[in-house]
């Protein structure tokens, strides 16, 4: 299990990570499941608690029994490995284990320590588009977690994206890749092919066509129960348009997002809105 191939997908919530996940899951050499949150909600918070205990003058708890290295190797790593083993058991040996949880990127240090051979794919999307998705989802009964002010949202988007920027100095380039939602939407075959090649997954024109055809966002709403893509939450899948935010947000919202996110936006290749070029 320690040498099993793994590919982790992360990104800000509502950035298109599910779409990317579904496309990769369609590949015959991957095995996956729904989000496990194994890093962001299980081992990550345990590590935070250990670090907090360890900093106390009279440390107790597990920090008094295990060194930091022992805690990661003997307590946290087995949780991840057991989770991956359970996913791998769904398919024949040799498949790449695919795990998608947006918050994976927030725990890149633990990922690199526990799974040093894992590939890590970060999906980035224009914050104006992500906010438009949050805004729409906030109207749904399931969307309580998306009900954020623009200031709160921008803080979150920046937090996820700067985590990726930090990860670039921590994870070898050959194991960390960033793909923009907009690029994938504009030329899905080209960018999906690059992802598959980087992930050491076989690719061909026929396979690319099959994957893209099976994962049109318009098809997600009509899949059968039991499918990885099946979603009970009403309108969880939206239009998937790359630049729909131009019509969905008013100018004041666009300008406030830009004022709060512009530096990171520029680093990630997103420029200010101009009415003369709605695709910027």
KEKE-3310 file (N, C-alpha, C; in steps of 0.2 Angstrom, whole numbers, plus 5000, padded with zeros to 4 digits):
npx = (5004:5010:5017:5008:5001:4995:4984:4980:4967:4964:4957:4949:4933:4919:4925:4926:4932:4925:4921:4933:4937:4928:4930:4944:4941:4934:4943:4950:4961:4960:4954:4942:4932:4919:4922:4934:4939:4950:4962:4959:4949:4951:4965:4973:4967:4970:4984:4985:4980:4990:5001:4997:4997:5010:5016:5014:5019:5019:5017:5004:4994:4995:5006:5015:5019:5022:5035:5036:5038:5035:5022:5016:5020:5016:5003:4995:4998:4994:4980:4978:4983:4975:4963:4966:4968:4956:4949:4957:4953:4942:4944:4954:4971:4985:4978:4977:4975:4963:4959:4948:4947:4942:4949:4961:4973:4975:4982:4995:5008:5007:5002:5014:5022:5016:5012:5024:5026:5015:5005:4999:4986:4980:4966:4961:4951:4943:4940:4929:4920:4919:4913:4901:4895:4895:4886:4874:4872:4870:4856:4850:4843:4853:4864:4870:4883:4889:4885:4892:4899:4906:4919:4922:4921:4932:4943:4943:4945:4957:4965:4965:4971:4983:4989:4991:5001:5011:5014:5021:5034:5037:5033:5039:5041:5037:5028:5017:5004:4995:4979:4969:4951:4945:4954:4953:4939:4940:4948:4946:4951:4965:4970:4966:4973:4986:4986:4984:4995:5005:5001:5005:4996:4988:4984:4974:4967:4954:4951:4951:4941:4930:4930:4928:4915:4907:4907:4900:4894:4881:4875:4876:4865:4856:4860:4860:4855:4867:4878:4894:4893:4880:4869:4860:4857:4848:4851:4864:4874:4878:4878:4891:4898:4912:4914:4902:4900:4900:4888:4881:4885:4884:4892:4897:4900:4909:4920:4923:4927:4938:4946:4949:4956:4965:4979:4983:4975:4981:4994:4989:4985:4973:4965:4959:4942:4935:4924:4925:4930:4924:4929:4940)
npy = (4994:5006:5010:5012:5021:5037:5051:5066:5078:5096:5112:5128:5127:5125:5127:5120:5108:5096:5093:5091:5080:5070:5068:5063:5052:5044:5038:5023:5018:5022:5023:5028:5038:5047:5063:5061:5069:5066:5072:5086:5087:5077:5070:5082:5092:5084:5085:5098:5100:5092:5100:5111:5106:5102:5114:5119:5123:5113:5100:5088:5074:5067:5072:5071:5058:5054:5058:5072:5067:5053:5054:5058:5048:5036:5038:5047:5044:5030:5032:5038:5029:5018:5023:5025:5012:5006:5013:5008:4995:4994:4991:4982:4977:4990:5001:5018:5028:5039:5054:5066:5081:5097:5104:5098:5104:5113:5106:5103:5101:5090:5080:5079:5074:5062:5055:5055:5052:5055:5062:5079:5089:5105:5114:5129:5144:5158:5171:5178:5171:5160:5166:5170:5157:5153:5163:5159:5146:5149:5152:5140:5127:5118:5126:5133:5134:5142:5155:5169:5185:5196:5200:5189:5178:5182:5181:5168:5162:5167:5161:5148:5148:5154:5144:5135:5142:5142:5129:5126:5129:5118:5106:5095:5101:5091:5084:5092:5101:5114:5118:5128:5132:5139:5137:5123:5123:5130:5123:5108:5095:5097:5102:5092:5081:5085:5084:5071:5065:5071:5064:5052:5043:5034:5040:5044:5050:5044:5040:5052:5058:5050:5052:5066:5067:5059:5067:5079:5094:5096:5084:5079:5081:5071:5058:5041:5036:5031:5033:5040:5053:5056:5067:5073:5086:5100:5109:5109:5107:5119:5130:5129:5138:5147:5161:5166:5174:5187:5191:5188:5194:5210:5226:5232:5222:5215:5224:5225:5212:5211:5222:5216:5204:5206:5205:5192:5186:5192:5185:5172:5174:5181:5195:5212:5216:5222:5231:5231:5220:5206:5193:5194)
npz = (5000:5003:4992:4983:4969:4969:4967:4972:4973:4974:4979:4980:4987:4976:4964:4953:4956:4957:4944:4937:4945:4942:4928:4929:4936:4927:4919:4915:4923:4936:4953:4964:4976:4984:4992:5005:5015:5023:5026:5028:5038:5047:5050:5049:5058:5070:5070:5072:5085:5092:5090:5097:5110:5112:5113:5125:5142:5152:5145:5140:5136:5120:5115:5125:5125:5112:5100:5088:5075:5077:5080:5068:5060:5066:5071:5063:5049:5047:5047:5035:5026:5029:5024:5011:5007:5008:4998:4987:4987:4980:4967:4955:4958:4956:4951:4950:4964:4967:4975:4980:4988:4992:5002:5003:4998:5008:5017:5013:5018:5027:5017:5009:5018:5023:5011:5001:4988:4981:4968:4966:4962:4959:4957:4950:4950:4943:4956:4955:4948:4956:4967:4962:4960:4974:4978:4971:4976:4990:4990:4991:5001:5005:5005:5016:5021:5011:5012:5013:5017:5005:5009:5018:5009:5000:5008:5011:4998:4994:5004:5001:4989:4991:4999:4989:4982:4992:4993:4981:4984:4992:4988:4976:4958:4949:4955:4958:4951:4943:4937:4928:4929:4919:4908:4906:4902:4890:4882:4883:4879:4877:4889:4898:4893:4895:4909:4911:4906:4914:4926:4924:4917:4905:4888:4874:4859:4857:4870:4877:4871:4875:4889:4890:4883:4892:4903:4902:4909:4909:4909:4922:4930:4927:4931:4937:4953:4965:4957:4956:4952:4956:4963:4977:4981:4977:4962:4963:4953:4942:4928:4923:4915:4910:4911:4916:4927:4923:4919:4931:4942:4950:4946:4957:4965:4958:4958:4971:4975:4966:4972:4984:4981:4971:4970:4972:4962:4950:4951:4948:4935:4932:4927:4930:4928:4913:4904:4890:4887:4891:4894:4902)
capx = (5000:5014:5020:5002:5000:4990:4983:4975:4964:4961:4955:4944:4926:4915:4930:4926:4936:4921:4921:4940:4937:4924:4934:4949:4938:4932:4949:4950:4966:4959:4949:4940:4926:4917:4927:4935:4941:4955:4967:4957:4945:4953:4972:4975:4965:4973:4990:4985:4980:4996:5006:4995:4999:5017:5019:5012:5025:5018:5013:5001:4991:4999:5013:5019:5020:5025:5038:5032:5039:5032:5015:5014:5021:5012:4996:4992:4999:4990:4973:4978:4984:4969:4958:4968:4968:4949:4947:4960:4950:4936:4947:4960:4978:4988:4975:4979:4970:4961:4955:4947:4943:4945:4954:4968:4978:4977:4987:5000:5014:5005:5002:5020:5026:5013:5012:5029:5026:5008:5004:4994:4983:4976:4961:4960:4945:4943:4936:4922:4916:4918:4908:4894:4893:4893:4880:4868:4871:4867:4849:4847:4843:4859:4870:4872:4891:4891:4882:4897:4900:4911:4925:4923:4923:4938:4948:4943:4948:4964:4968:4966:4976:4990:4991:4995:5008:5016:5015:5025:5040:5037:5032:5043:5036:5034:5022:5012:5002:4989:4976:4963:4945:4944:4958:4949:4933:4941:4951:4946:4955:4972:4973:4965:4978:4992:4985:4984:5002:5009:4999:5007:4990:4988:4979:4973:4961:4948:4950:4950:4934:4926:4930:4924:4908:4904:4907:4897:4891:4873:4873:4877:4859:4852:4864:4857:4857:4872:4884:4898:4891:4873:4869:4853:4856:4845:4855:4871:4877:4875:4879:4898:4901:4918:4913:4895:4900:4900:4881:4878:4887:4884:4898:4900:4902:4915:4925:4925:4931:4945:4950:4952:4959:4969:4986:4983:4972:4986:4998:4986:4983:4967:4965:4953:4936:4934:4917:4926:4933:4921:4932:4946)
capy = (5000:5012:5012:5013:5027:5041:5057:5070:5084:5101:5118:5131:5124:5128:5130:5115:5102:5090:5091:5088:5073:5065:5066:5058:5045:5040:5035:5016:5016:5025:5021:5033:5038:5053:5066:5058:5074:5063:5077:5093:5086:5071:5070:5089:5095:5081:5087:5105:5099:5090:5105:5115:5103:5102:5121:5120:5122:5106:5096:5082:5072:5062:5075:5069:5051:5053:5064:5074:5062:5047:5055:5058:5041:5030:5039:5050:5041:5024:5034:5040:5023:5014:5026:5024:5005:5005:5015:5004:4988:4994:4989:4978:4981:4993:5007:5025:5030:5046:5057:5073:5085:5104:5106:5094:5109:5117:5102:5101:5098:5083:5076:5078:5069:5055:5053:5059:5050:5056:5068:5084:5093:5110:5117:5136:5147:5165:5172:5181:5165:5156:5170:5169:5151:5154:5167:5155:5141:5152:5152:5134:5124:5115:5130:5137:5136:5147:5161:5173:5191:5196:5200:5183:5174:5183:5179:5160:5160:5169:5157:5142:5149:5155:5138:5132:5146:5140:5122:5126:5129:5113:5100:5095:5103:5086:5081:5097:5104:5118:5119:5133:5129:5142:5134:5117:5124:5133:5118:5103:5090:5099:5102:5086:5077:5087:5082:5063:5064:5072:5059:5045:5039:5033:5044:5044:5054:5040:5040:5059:5060:5046:5055:5072:5065:5056:5072:5086:5096:5096:5077:5077:5081:5065:5052:5037:5035:5026:5035:5045:5060:5058:5073:5075:5093:5103:5114:5108:5108:5124:5130:5127:5143:5150:5168:5168:5179:5194:5193:5186:5199:5218:5229:5234:5215:5213:5228:5223:5206:5213:5226:5212:5198:5207:5203:5184:5186:5193:5179:5166:5175:5184:5202:5216:5216:5228:5230:5230:5213:5202:5187:5195)
capz = (5000:5004:4986:4978:4966:4972:4965:4976:4969:4979:4976:4983:4985:4970:4959:4948:4957:4956:4937:4936:4948:4938:4922:4930:4938:4921:4917:4917:4927:4942:4957:4968:4980:4986:4996:5011:5020:5027:5028:5031:5044:5052:5052:5049:5065:5075:5070:5075:5092:5094:5090:5102:5116:5112:5114:5132:5146:5155:5140:5142:5130:5116:5114:5131:5124:5105:5097:5082:5070:5079:5080:5061:5057:5070:5072:5057:5043:5047:5046:5028:5023:5029:5020:5004:5006:5007:4991:4982:4987:4976:4960:4954:4960:4951:4949:4953:4969:4966:4981:4979:4993:4991:5007:5003:4997:5015:5021:5008:5022:5029:5011:5007:5023:5023:5004:4997:4981:4978:4964:4969:4957:4961:4952:4952:4946:4945:4962:4953:4946:4962:4971:4959:4962:4981:4979:4969:4981:4996:4990:4992:5008:5007:5004:5022:5021:5006:5014:5016:5014:5000:5012:5020:5003:4997:5013:5010:4991:4995:5009:4997:4983:4993:5001:4983:4980:4997:4991:4976:4987:4997:4984:4969:4953:4945:4959:4959:4945:4944:4931:4929:4927:4913:4903:4905:4899:4884:4877:4888:4877:4877:4896:4901:4890:4899:4916:4911:4905:4920:4931:4921:4915:4897:4885:4867:4856:4858:4877:4879:4868:4879:4895:4889:4882:4898:4909:4901:4915:4908:4910:4929:4933:4925:4932:4941:4960:4966:4953:4959:4950:4958:4968:4979:4982:4971:4958:4965:4947:4938:4921:4921:4911:4913:4912:4918:4932:4921:4919:4937:4947:4948:4945:4964:4968:4954:4960:4978:4974:4964:4977:4990:4978:4965:4970:4971:4955:4945:4951:4945:4928:4932:4927:4931:4923:4908:4900:4883:4886:4896:4896:4906)
cpx = (5004:5017:5014:5002:4994:4990:4978:4973:4962:4960:4950:4937:4922:4919:4930:4930:4932:4921:4927:4940:4933:4927:4940:4946:4935:4937:4949:4955:4966:4954:4948:4934:4924:4922:4927:4936:4946:4960:4964:4953:4947:4961:4975:4973:4969:4981:4990:4984:4986:5001:5004:4998:5006:5020:5018:5018:5025:5014:5011:4998:4996:5006:5018:5022:5024:5029:5034:5032:5035:5024:5012:5015:5017:5005:4992:4992:4995:4983:4973:4978:4978:4964:4959:4967:4960:4946:4950:4956:4944:4938:4952:4966:4981:4985:4978:4974:4969:4957:4955:4943:4946:4950:4960:4974:4980:4982:4992:5006:5013:5005:5009:5024:5023:5013:5017:5029:5019:5009:4998:4992:4978:4972:4960:4955:4945:4938:4930:4918:4914:4913:4901:4891:4891:4886:4873:4867:4868:4860:4846:4847:4849:4865:4872:4879:4893:4888:4887:4897:4905:4918:4927:4925:4930:4944:4949:4947:4955:4968:4970:4971:4983:4993:4995:5001:5013:5018:5020:5033:5042:5037:5035:5038:5033:5029:5016:5010:4995:4986:4970:4957:4943:4948:4955:4943:4934:4944:4952:4951:4963:4974:4971:4971:4985:4992:4986:4992:5006:5007:5001:5001:4989:4983:4980:4967:4955:4946:4948:4942:4929:4925:4926:4917:4904:4903:4905:4893:4883:4871:4873:4870:4854:4855:4859:4859:4862:4879:4888:4896:4884:4873:4862:4852:4854:4850:4862:4876:4874:4877:4886:4901:4907:4918:4906:4894:4899:4892:4878:4879:4886:4891:4901:4903:4909:4921:4927:4929:4938:4949:4953:4956:4964:4976:4987:4980:4977:4992:4996:4983:4976:4967:4959:4948:4936:4928:4919:4929:4930:4924:4939:4945)
cpy = (5006:5014:5013:5020:5031:5048:5061:5077:5089:5107:5122:5128:5128:5130:5125:5109:5095:5088:5088:5081:5068:5063:5061:5051:5041:5036:5028:5014:5019:5022:5026:5032:5045:5056:5063:5063:5072:5068:5083:5092:5081:5072:5077:5092:5091:5083:5094:5104:5096:5095:5110:5113:5103:5109:5123:5119:5115:5102:5090:5079:5067:5065:5073:5061:5050:5059:5066:5069:5056:5048:5055:5051:5036:5031:5042:5046:5034:5026:5035:5033:5018:5016:5024:5016:5003:5007:5010:4997:4988:4992:4984:4981:4984:5000:5013:5027:5037:5049:5064:5076:5092:5106:5102:5099:5113:5113:5099:5098:5091:5078:5074:5073:5062:5052:5056:5057:5052:5062:5072:5089:5098:5113:5124:5139:5154:5167:5175:5176:5161:5159:5169:5162:5150:5157:5163:5150:5143:5152:5146:5131:5121:5120:5135:5139:5140:5154:5166:5180:5191:5196:5193:5178:5175:5181:5171:5159:5162:5164:5150:5143:5151:5149:5134:5135:5144:5133:5121:5126:5123:5106:5100:5097:5097:5082:5086:5100:5108:5119:5124:5130:5132:5139:5127:5118:5126:5128:5112:5097:5091:5099:5096:5081:5079:5084:5074:5061:5065:5067:5052:5040:5039:5038:5043:5048:5050:5041:5047:5060:5056:5050:5062:5071:5063:5061:5079:5088:5096:5089:5075:5077:5075:5059:5048:5037:5030:5028:5040:5052:5061:5062:5074:5082:5097:5109:5114:5110:5114:5124:5128:5132:5146:5157:5171:5173:5186:5196:5192:5191:5206:5221:5231:5227:5214:5217:5227:5217:5207:5217:5221:5206:5200:5205:5196:5183:5186:5187:5173:5167:5178:5192:5206:5216:5223:5226:5229:5223:5209:5196:5188:5193)
cpz = (5000:4997:4981:4975:4968:4968:4969:4972:4975:4975:4981:4982:4980:4965:4953:4949:4956:4948:4935:4939:4944:4931:4923:4933:4933:4918:4919:4922:4934:4946:4962:4972:4980:4991:5003:5017:5025:5030:5031:5037:5049:5054:5053:5056:5071:5076:5073:5083:5095:5095:5096:5109:5117:5114:5121:5137:5150:5150:5142:5135:5126:5115:5120:5130:5117:5103:5091:5077:5071:5079:5073:5059:5060:5071:5066:5051:5042:5045:5038:5024:5023:5025:5013:5002:5005:5000:4986:4982:4983:4969:4960:4956:4954:4949:4953:4958:4968:4972:4980:4985:4992:4996:5007:5002:5004:5019:5017:5012:5024:5023:5009:5012:5023:5016:5000:4990:4977:4973:4967:4963:4960:4956:4955:4947:4948:4951:4960:4951:4952:4967:4968:4960:4970:4982:4977:4974:4988:4996:4991:4999:5010:5008:5010:5022:5016:5007:5017:5013:5009:5003:5015:5015:5001:5002:5012:5003:4991:4999:5005:4992:4985:4996:4995:4982:4985:4995:4986:4978:4992:4993:4977:4963:4949:4948:4960:4953:4947:4937:4932:4926:4920:4907:4901:4901:4891:4879:4882:4886:4878:4884:4900:4899:4894:4906:4916:4910:4911:4926:4929:4920:4908:4894:4878:4865:4858:4866:4880:4877:4873:4886:4895:4888:4888:4904:4907:4907:4915:4909:4917:4932:4932:4927:4937:4948:4961:4962:4957:4958:4953:4964:4970:4980:4976:4968:4961:4959:4944:4931:4919:4917:4914:4915:4913:4923:4930:4921:4926:4943:4945:4948:4952:4967:4965:4957:4967:4978:4972:4969:4982:4987:4973:4964:4968:4964:4950:4945:4947:4938:4927:4932:4929:4926:4919:4904:4892:4882:4892:4898:4899:4913)
residu = (UNK:UNK:UNK:UNK:UNK:UNK:UNK:UNK:UNK:UNK:UNK:UNK:UNK:UNK:UNK:UNK:UNK:UNK:UNK:UNK:UNK:UNK:UNK:UNK:UNK:UNK:UNK:UNK:UNK:UNK:UNK:UNK:UNK:UNK:UNK:UNK:UNK:UNK:UNK:UNK:UNK:UNK:UNK:UNK:UNK:UNK:UNK:UNK:UNK:UNK:UNK:UNK:UNK:UNK:UNK:UNK:UNK:UNK:UNK:UNK:UNK:UNK:UNK:UNK:UNK:UNK:UNK:UNK:UNK:UNK:UNK:UNK:UNK:UNK:UNK:UNK:UNK:UNK:UNK:UNK:UNK:UNK:UNK:UNK:UNK:UNK:UNK:UNK:UNK:UNK:UNK:UNK:UNK:UNK:UNK:UNK:UNK:UNK:UNK:UNK:UNK:UNK:UNK:UNK:UNK:UNK:UNK:UNK:UNK:UNK:UNK:UNK:UNK:UNK:UNK:UNK:UNK:UNK:UNK:UNK:UNK:UNK:UNK:UNK:UNK:UNK:UNK:UNK:UNK:UNK:UNK:UNK:UNK:UNK:UNK:UNK:UNK:UNK:UNK:UNK:UNK:UNK:UNK:UNK:UNK:UNK:UNK:UNK:UNK:UNK:UNK:UNK:UNK:UNK:UNK:UNK:UNK:UNK:UNK:UNK:UNK:UNK:UNK:UNK:UNK:UNK:UNK:UNK:UNK:UNK:UNK:UNK:UNK:UNK:UNK:UNK:UNK:UNK:UNK:UNK:UNK:UNK:UNK:UNK:UNK:UNK:UNK:UNK:UNK:UNK:UNK:UNK:UNK:UNK:UNK:UNK:UNK:UNK:UNK:UNK:UNK:UNK:UNK:UNK:UNK:UNK:UNK:UNK:UNK:UNK:UNK:UNK:UNK:UNK:UNK:UNK:UNK:UNK:UNK:UNK:UNK:UNK:UNK:UNK:UNK:UNK:UNK:UNK:UNK:UNK:UNK:UNK:UNK:UNK:UNK:UNK:UNK:UNK:UNK:UNK:UNK:UNK:UNK:UNK:UNK:UNK:UNK:UNK:UNK:UNK:UNK:UNK:UNK:UNK:UNK:UNK:UNK:UNK:UNK:UNK:UNK:UNK:UNK:UNK:UNK:UNK:UNK:UNK:UNK:UNK:UNK:UNK:UNK:UNK:UNK:UNK:UNK:UNK:UNK:UNK)
# end
